């Protein structure tokens, strides 16, 4: 198990562009596969400076990775604004299942229902039929 942990911690992570060992200790571990061993001992100031530099580089790489993930997520998103009178389907994902049978076999959407008005940036108030207990606010 320790061999697997060393192997994972010594492998390069794409998000931070370096190994976990290097970011934690400021140097790569000495392994039998290391061809040339260092002949000098690092001074503490150099070691601390290397750690600070490594952390800054890791943060920069993590921010770049986050921006890349945000761009990928935003590529398929769209801002939706509804007007009164628009017809929409109501997602039953976060509703309690009160009908017969099991929830996983019930429909995912119900409707269409008429939009009464927007309630904030991402919620609408709907006109529901009398069996739906009046109007409901749902989040998209």
C-alpha positions in Angstrom: 0.0 0.0 0.0 2.9 2.4 0.8 4.4 1.8 -2.7 1.1 2.8 -4.3 0.9 6.0 -2.1 4.5 6.9 -3.0 3.8 6.2 -6.7 0.7 8.4 -6.7 2.3 11.3 -4.8 5.4 11.2 -7.0 3.3 11.3 -10.3 2.8 14.6 -12.0 -0.6 16.2 -11.5 -1.9 18.1 -14.5 -3.9 20.7 -12.5 -0.8 21.9 -10.5 1.8 21.0 -13.1 4.0 19.2 -10.6 4.0 16.3 -8.1 2.4 16.3 -4.7 5.8 15.5 -3.1 7.3 18.6 -4.6 4.5 20.9 -3.4 4.7 19.5 0.1 8.4 19.2 0.6 10.0 21.4 -2.1 11.9 18.5 -3.7 11.2 15.2 -5.3 11.8 12.1 -3.2 15.0 10.1 -3.5 14.1 6.7 -4.9 16.2 3.8 -6.1 15.5 4.9 -9.6 17.2 8.3 -9.0 20.3 8.3 -11.1 22.2 11.1 -9.5 22.0 11.9 -5.8 22.5 15.4 -4.6 25.9 16.1 -3.1 25.0 19.2 -1.1 22.6 19.9 1.7 20.1 22.7 1.0 20.0 25.7 3.3 16.8 26.3 5.1 16.3 29.7 3.5 16.6 28.2 0.1 14.2 25.4 1.1 11.6 27.8 2.5 11.9 30.0 -0.6 11.4 27.0 -2.8 8.2 26.0 -0.9 6.8 29.5 -1.2 7.5 29.6 -4.9 6.0 26.1 -5.3 2.8 27.1 -3.5 2.5 30.3 -5.7 3.0 28.2 -8.8 0.4 25.6 -7.6 -2.1 28.4 -6.9 -1.6 29.9 -10.4 -2.0 26.5 -12.0 -5.1 25.7 -9.9 -6.7 29.1 -10.9 -5.9 28.3 -14.6 -7.5 24.8 -14.2 -10.6 26.4 -12.5 -10.9 28.9 -15.3 -10.8 26.1 -17.8 -13.5 24.2 -15.9 -15.7 27.3 -15.7 -15.3 27.9 -19.5 -16.3 24.3 -20.2 -19.3 24.4 -17.9 -20.5 27.8 -19.2 -20.2 26.6 -22.8 -23.5 24.8 -22.5 -25.3 27.2 -20.2 -27.7 29.8 -21.2 -29.5 32.6 -19.3 -33.3 32.1 -19.4 -35.8 34.8 -18.7 -39.5 34.0 -18.8 -42.3 36.5 -19.5 -45.8 36.3 -18.0 -47.9 33.9 -20.2 -45.0 31.7 -21.2 -45.7 28.0 -20.9 -43.1 25.9 -19.1 -42.6 22.3 -17.8 -42.2 21.9 -14.0 -39.3 19.6 -12.9 -40.4 17.1 -10.2 -36.8 16.3 -9.3 -37.0 18.0 -5.9 -40.6 17.3 -5.1 -41.9 14.7 -2.7 -43.5 11.7 -4.4 -47.0 11.4 -3.1 -48.5 9.1 -5.8 -48.8 5.4 -6.1 -45.7 3.3 -7.0 -42.1 4.3 -6.7 -40.5 7.7 -7.4 -38.0 6.4 -10.0 -40.8 5.2 -12.3 -42.8 8.5 -12.1 -42.5 11.2 -14.7 -39.7 13.7 -14.5 -41.6 16.7 -15.7 -45.2 17.9 -15.3 -47.0 20.6 -17.3 -47.0 22.8 -19.3 -47.9 25.5 -16.8 -48.3 29.2 -17.4 -45.7 31.6 -15.9 -47.2 34.3 -13.6 -44.0 36.3 -13.1 -40.2 36.1 -12.4 -39.2 35.9 -8.7 -35.6 36.9 -8.8 -33.0 36.0 -11.4 -33.6 32.2 -11.5 -37.1 31.5 -10.1 -40.6 31.8 -11.5 -44.1 31.8 -10.0 -46.4 29.5 -11.9 -50.2 29.2 -12.3 -51.0 25.6 -11.2 -54.4 23.9 -11.6 -56.6 23.7 -8.6 -55.3 20.2 -7.7 -51.8 21.7 -7.5 -52.7 23.9 -4.5 -52.5 27.3 -6.1 -49.2 28.8 -7.3 -45.7 27.4 -6.5 -42.3 29.0 -6.7 -39.7 26.7 -8.2 -36.0 27.2 -8.9 -34.4 26.4 -12.2 
